[in-house]
Amino acid sequence: MLKIAFHPIYKHPLPEGHRFPMLKYELLPKQLLHEGTCTPEHFFEPGLPNDKYIVAVHDPDYFYDLLNIKIPPKEARKIGFPLSEVLVERERIIADGTMRACEHALEHGIAMNIAGGTHHAYTDHGEAFCMLNDQAIGARYLQAKDYARNILIVDLDVHQGNGTAEIFQNDPFVFTFSIHGAGNYPFKKERSDLDIALEKGTDDDTYLSILTETLPKLIARQRPDFIFYLCGVDVIATDKLGTLGMSVQGCKQRDEFVLETCKNHQIPVQCSMGGGYSPEIKTIVEAHANTFRAAQKIYF
């Protein structure tokens, strides 16, 4: 059975007019239930994790400052959310959702988190709506438990996973792969193990051609035991914070290819949703829902 991490705390209240579409975390599970893609049994509720797995990734002083809301104002502004104890609790619960989804993926082949994909969180600071890097924490969790040795992070959000690249820059057992918009934030990129930067307006055919050419060869070369997939839907042309020109259908084909590839190679995969900032919330929810539909179709 497809297992999906979700907690009501994912939908965190923000000031009116804030550009982050927090409403999607409430609407997406409702949509999946309404259309019958999922039932209540598919969802599990994460809790507060053992923080030792968080400080295996993040600097303890930074994490302490987060917990105690002592992040300096300049650094807090980079995060983009008004900091609060509840917001930090939310981040920890999201990380727990990804860790627990890793265990479900080992059992069922795939598992998902309604939130997550917080790939702009560095070892010692957060930025761009990211404070704790959930998939990096998940990778360290797998390593600590000896559940996986070679890990591949496939980051297909429109923004480069700069925090993830920094965290694993000296780890030979975690390979970071990012396809992103060349002109997108972050404007100063980190170095992933493999970066493919795409020109403005890149369409479905070009994107999918690059992906289908690259991913199977990468898997054959790296031979990962586990894959993390960051499936941001900010690659579509309507996205306010993206520069690519993909359609919702092309984004769906991207997800189907990645998941089919993982399934065919019998490599467990954990999926975190990442970004999506189209003007219409229904566009964001539809694009995200396609990822869950693909998982059900391919695996179950």
N, C-alpha and C positions, 0 to 999 in steps of 0.2 A: 504493500500500500504506500502511496505517496504521502510522506509526512512533511508538514509545513509549519514552521515556527510562526506564531502570531500571539501578540499580547496587546490588550487595549491601550497600554502606555505608548505603543508605537505612534499613535496619533496625538502628538503633543501640541498644546495650544500655543499659538504664535501671535504676535501683534497683527492687527488688521492690515492687509496690504502686503504682508511679507511674501517674498517671491518663491519661497519653498512650498511646494504643493502638499502639505502635510495631510490633506484630506484623502489622498490616494490610499493611505494605509487603512482607512476605514472602509472606503468604497471597494477596494480590490477583493478582500475576502467575501464581502457581500455579493459582489458580482459572480464570483466563482461558485458560491452556494446557490445563488438564484438560477444560474444557467445549468446547474447540475454537474459542472466539471468536478466539483468537490462536495463532500458531505462534512458534517461537523467532525466525524471521526478522523478526517485527514489532518486536522489542525491539532497542534500541541502548544501548550503555553509555557514558554521558558520562564526562568526565575533569575535571581541574583546568582552569579557564578562564584566559584572559588577564585578570588582575585589573584592567586598565584599564577594563573594562566594569563592574566592581563599584564602583570609585571614581567612575565617572560618575554613580552613584546615591548611594552612601554616603560620608559624610565620611571622608577618608583617615585621620584620627586614630582615629576609631572602628574602622575596619577594621584598622588596625595593632594596636590594643588587643585586638581579637578574635583576630587571628593569634597574638599573643603571650600570650594568656590574661591580659590585664591589665585586664579590665573590673572596675570597682569592685564590691565585694560587693553593695551595694544594687541596682545596675543589673543585676548577674548574676541576682539573685533574681527580677527581673521577667521574665527570659527563661524560667525554669521548668525548665531542664535543667541538670544538672551540667556546667559548661564543661570542655572538653578539646580538645586539638589535633585529635583524630579527629572530634569533633562539628563543629568549624569546617570541617574538610576536607569533611565530609558536606554542609554548607551550600553550600560553593563548588561541589561536584559537582552538587548539585541545581540551582543557578543555571545551570551549564553545560548541564544537561539541558534546561532551558527555552529557553536561547538556541539550542541545536541543534535543538530541536523547532520553533522559529520558522522555521528554514530548511526543515525538512521540510514545515511547513504551507504555506509559499509554493509548494512544489513539488506537494504532494498535496491541498491544501485544508484539511487538519487534521493536527495531531500532538498528542501528549499526554505528560505527565510523571506517572509513578506517584506521585511526591511533589510538593512545591511548594505554591504558594498561601500563601506566607509573608507575608501582607498586613499583619501587625502590626509589621513591621520598618520603622522610620523612617529618615530620612537619617542620624541620629547615635546611634541606640540601638535595641535590640531589646526585645521583650516578647512574652509569651504564646506561647511555643514558636517564635518567629520571630526570626532574627538578620540574614539577608540577604533582601531582598525580590525573589524570583526573577522575578516577572512585571514588576516595575519595571525590573529589570536587562535583561530581554528587550526591553522597550519601548525603552530607551535604546540597546540593541544594534541594533535595527532602524533607529533614527534615525541612529546613527553610520555604519551601512553604507548609508544611503539606500535601504533596502528598503521603508520605509513612511513616510508623512508624517503622516496623521491616524490616530490609534490610539484605540480604544475598549476600556476595561477593564470587563467585565461581571462583577461580584463578587456571587455569589449564596450565599456562605457565610452562616450565620446571624449571624455577627459582622461588624460594619462593618469595611471595609478602611481602618482609620484611618491606618496607615503609608503606604499607597498614596496616600490623599487628601493627606497632608502632602507627600509627595515631588513630586507633580504639581500642587500648588496654583497654581503660577505658570507652568505650561506650557500654552499655548493649543492645542497639537497632541495632547495626551493627555487624553481625556475619561474621568473616573472615575464609574462608575455602581454603586451598591450598594443591594441590597434585603436588609434584615436585621431582626432582632428588636429592637424598640424598647427592651425591657428587658434586652437582652443586653450583656455585655462587648463593647466598651469602654463604660464608663458615662459617660465624657466623650468624646463623639464628635468627630471632625474633620468638616470640611465637604467632602464629595465634590462633583463637579459636579452630580450628581443623587443624592440619598438618598431612599429610601422605607423608612420604619421601620414595621414591622408589629406589631400588637398580639399579646399572648400568646395562644397557641392557634390562630393563623390556620390555616385548613384548606386542603386542596388547591384547592377551587374558587375561594376568594378569592385565594389566592396566584397561581394560574395566570391568573386573570382580569386581575390587575394586570400580570403579566409580559407577557401577550399583547397587552395594550393599550399598554404602554409601549415595549417593545423595538423593534418595527418603526418606530414614529414617531421614536424616537431615532436609529436607523440612517439613516432618510430625512433627518433634519435634519443629522446630523454627517457623514454620508458617509465612514465610516472606510475606510482601506485595509487594516486589520488589526484583529482582535479577540482579546483575551485573555479567556478564560472561566475563572473560579474557581468550580469546581463542588462546593463543600463539601456533604457529606451530613448536616451537623448541623442541617438544617432539619426532620428527621423527629421525630415526637412522642416517640420513645423516647430521644432524645439527652439525655445527662446535663448538657451545657453549653448546651443550646438551650432556647428558649421557644416555638417554633412547634409546630403540630399536624399537620404533613404526614405522609402515608403514604409507604412506600417506592415504591409505584406512582406517587403524585403527584410524588415527586422524579424518578422516571424520565421522566414526562411533561414536567417542567420541562427536563430535559436534551435530550429529543427536540425540544422546541420551539426551544430556543436553537440547537441544531446545524442543524436544518432551516432556520431563519431565516438563519444564516450561509451555508449551502449555497445557498439560493435567491438570495441576494444576491451570491454568488460572492466572499465575503470570507474570506480565510484566517483560521483560528482555532487558537490554541494553548490547550490545556486543562491546568490544574494542579488536583490533587485537593482541596486544602484540608482542612477539618476533618470529623470524624465521631467521636462519643464515646458511642454507644449501649452499654448494658451488655453486650450479646452481640456478640462480634467478628464472628460470622457475619452479623449485620444490617449492620454497617459494610461488610464486604467485598461483600455482595450489592448494597448501594446504590451503592457505587463501581463495581462490575462493570457495572451497568446503563449507566453513562456510556460505557464502552468498547463495550458491545453496541450502543448507539445510534449511536456513531460508525461502526462497521462496517456497520450496516444502512443508514444514511443516505448514506454516502460511497462505500462499496465493495460 
